[in-house]
């Protein structure tokens, strides 16, 4: 079940019948196709475009969505670079790293499954996290870890990483980096609910994929994709993303906020899917008169 599925579904169900009759939904972060499949099944008259820059995600989505035939089109694209030819009744962006990305060690997103230090959403271009670490000096690395990970020990962590690079050579695995970061914490803080390396890994992933800049671009163009009365759903997973979404929804005259505070997972969803713990959904409508 995709994250916050019931809330996303309700936002679509509330649309006028005339929009649901043949309307287009754009899933801007298709992933494995969970949200898209749910919406296509619930509303037989709509069709969908799914965007994803990750080739493995597109393959998984293609398999999952094949039963819908021509009702769905999958496009290899980052959502900030897309321009639809048809206005949509709904746009959805789930900004989280997908379960397949986290569960495949070779992608390098998680320290829980050892793998190369990659972290690229699109493995066909750009530099890996390992290459980024090597390129940055200590101050630049510390600034990234602090800015994107909100990590208080950023300078200590950057110093340790650069010292290891000097003495031992490049990091070759996620587990090695996670061990080094954890070693920067006092012993009594290394076994909490959240792993000490979580914020550093988040920061590196954001930097590798330029995630916040891309999100800002998307929030600027997504309202123009919508028909008047159409709905924009954005699911974020950390405070930096959520602040950008909130600010965009407040300041964009084309949008009317439907959620003053973000919607979060229910206790039953948390028990089924612990990864929904950090998910926050904000919903806005495209003003009918804009």
N, C-alpha and C positions, 0 to 999 in steps of 0.2 A: 504494500500500500504506500503510495507516495506521501510525502510530508504534508501535513495540514490539508489533506485531501477533502475533508468535509467542508471546510471553510472556503476553499477554492471553488468547489462544486456549488456551494450556496451562492457565491457571487455571480456565477454564470446562470444559475436557475432564476435569479432575480431579474435578469434582463427581459425586456419586452419580447413578447412572442414574435413580433415582426423581425427582430434582430436574429432570433434563433432559427428562423426559417431560411436556411441556406447560407448562414453567415460563416465568416472565416475566423478561426482562432489561430493566433501565432504563439507557439510555444518557443520562446526565445532561448531556452536552455533545455533542449530535448532530453539529454541524458539517455536513460534506458526506455523512455517513452511512457512512464507510469501515469503522469498527469494527463498526457495527451490521450492515451487509451481510455482512461476513465471518462473523459469529457466526450469523446467520440461515441463511446458506447451509450452514454446517458442521453445524448442528443443526436439522433440518427440523421437529422437534416443539416448538421454543420459539417464543414470540412476544415482541415488544419494544415499549417505549415510548421514544421519542426526544424529548428536551427541548432547546430552543434558543430564546433570546430574539432572535436575529438573523433577520429575515425572509428575507434573501437566502440564508442557510444552510439555512433550512427548505425553500425552493424547490428548492435543489440536492439536498437529501436526498430530497425527495419524488420527484424524477425518478429518482434512483439506486435508491430502495427500492420503486418502484412494482411491480416484478415480484413482490414478496412479498405484495401484496394486503393482506388484513385481518390478516395476522400482525404488522403494524407500525402503530403509531399515533404521529403526530407532534404534539407539544404546544408551543404558544408559551408558554414559561415560563422564567424563571431557576430554576436548580436549587434555590436556597434557598427558593423560594416554592411548591414543588410538594409535593403530598401524595397518594401513590398509593392507589388503592382495593384493590389486590391486593399481597400480599407478593411480593418478587422473589427469584429464585435468584442473581442477580448484579446489581451496580450498577457502572457504569464512568463515570469522569470524566476526560476528557483536557483539561487546563487550558490547553493551548497556543492561541495565535491560529492560526486555520486558514489554509491556503494561499490560498484565495480572498480572505480578508480582507487578507492581506499583499500579494497580487498586484494588488489593485484600488486604484489611487491615490486614488480618491474616498473611501475609507474612512479614510485618514489614519493608518494604523498604522505604515507604513514610510517611512523617509527615502530608500530606494533607488528608489522610484517616487513622483515628486512629486505632491502632492495637498493638499487642504485639511486643516487641523490639526483633525481630528475625534476619532477614536479611540474612539467609542462602540460598544459591542457591539450595543446596541439604539438604532438611529438615530431611533427615534420618541419618545425621551424623554431627559431629562438634558442637562447642559451639555457642550459640546465641550471639547477640550483647549485650544483658543485662548481660549475664554471663561474657563476655569479659570485660565489664566496671567494674564489681565487682572484677574481678581477678587482673586487672592492678593497680599499684599505680599511684599517681597523675602525676609524671614525665613521666612514661611510656605512660599514656593516652594522655598527652599533646604532646608527641613526635609523636604518631600515628596521632593525629588530624592535627598536623603541616605538617608532612611528606606526608601523603596521601590525606589530604584535602587542603593543602597549606593555612591553616587558620592562620591569623596573631594573632588572639586572643586565640590561642590554650591553653596557660597556664591559662588564666582567665576562659575559658570554662571548662578545666579539674578540676580546683579548685572548681568551682561551682558544677560540677557533683559529685565529691567525697564528698563535704560538704553535698549535698542533700542525698547521700547514707548513710552518717553517721547519719544524723538527721531524715530522713524520711523512710529509707529502700530502697530496690531495685526499680529501675524504672520499671513500669509495662506497659507503653505504649509509642508509638512514639510521641504522642501529648505532653505528659509530658516532654519528653526530648527536643523536639523542643522549648517548652515554656522556659525551663531553658536556652538553648543556646541563644535564642533571648534576654533573659534578660541580657546577658553579653554585649550586644551592646548598645551604646548610643541611646536614644529614637529616634533621627532623622535618624538613620541608620536601623531602624527595618522594614521599609515599602518600601524598594527598589524593583526593578524588580526581584531580586533573594532573596529568603528567607534566613535570617541569619543562619539557621540551615543546609542549603544545603551542605556546605563543610564538616561539622562535620559528617553528615549522610553518605556522600561519603566516608570519611576516615574510618568510622566504617565498612561499607559494604566491602571495599577493604580488611581491616584487617581480618574480619570474614571469607572471602572466599579466602584469600591468593591470590588475583587476580593478582598482578603484578608479583609475582614469577611464577605463573602458566602461565601467558602470555609470560614471557621470555622463559619458557620451550617450549611452543607451537611454538614460532618464531624460535627456534632452530631446531625443528623437522619437521615443516610443509613443508619446501622446499624439503625434502626427499620424501614426499608423492606425489610430482608432476612428471609427465612425462616431458621430455625436451620440452620446449615451452609452458608448462602449466602456468596458471595464479594464483597468490595469491592475494586475496582481504581482507583487514583488515579495519573494520570500528571502530574507537575509539570515545570516548565521553568526554575525558578530557586530559589535557596536559601531565600528567604522562604516560598514555597509548600511546599517539601519539609519544612522544619522544622515547619510547621503540621500537615502530614499525619503526620509521624513522631510528634509529640507526641500527636495525637489517637489514633493507633493504640496507643500505649503506655499512655495514661491511661484509655481507654474499656474498662470491664470487660466490655462486650458483645462485644469483638473479640479475636481471637487473631492476632497477627502471623505471616504466612507468609514475610515477607522482613525479615530483620534489617537488611540494607543494601539500598538501592534497586537494582533491575535497570536496566541501561543498554543502549543500542544496541550491537549487535555491529559489528565492522569492516565486514562485508558490508552491513549496513543503513546504516551511515554513508556508504558509497560510493554507495549508491542514493539516500539521502535525507539530505543534510547538515543539514536542520532537526531531525533526531533527535539531534543532538550533545548538546543540553542536557536531553534527556528522561530522567526518572527515574520508575520505576514501583514503587509500594509496594502490597502485597497483604495483605489481612486477611480472616479468616473470622468470621462471626457464630457465637459460641459456641452449641453445640446446647442447652445448659442455661440460656441467658439468655432 
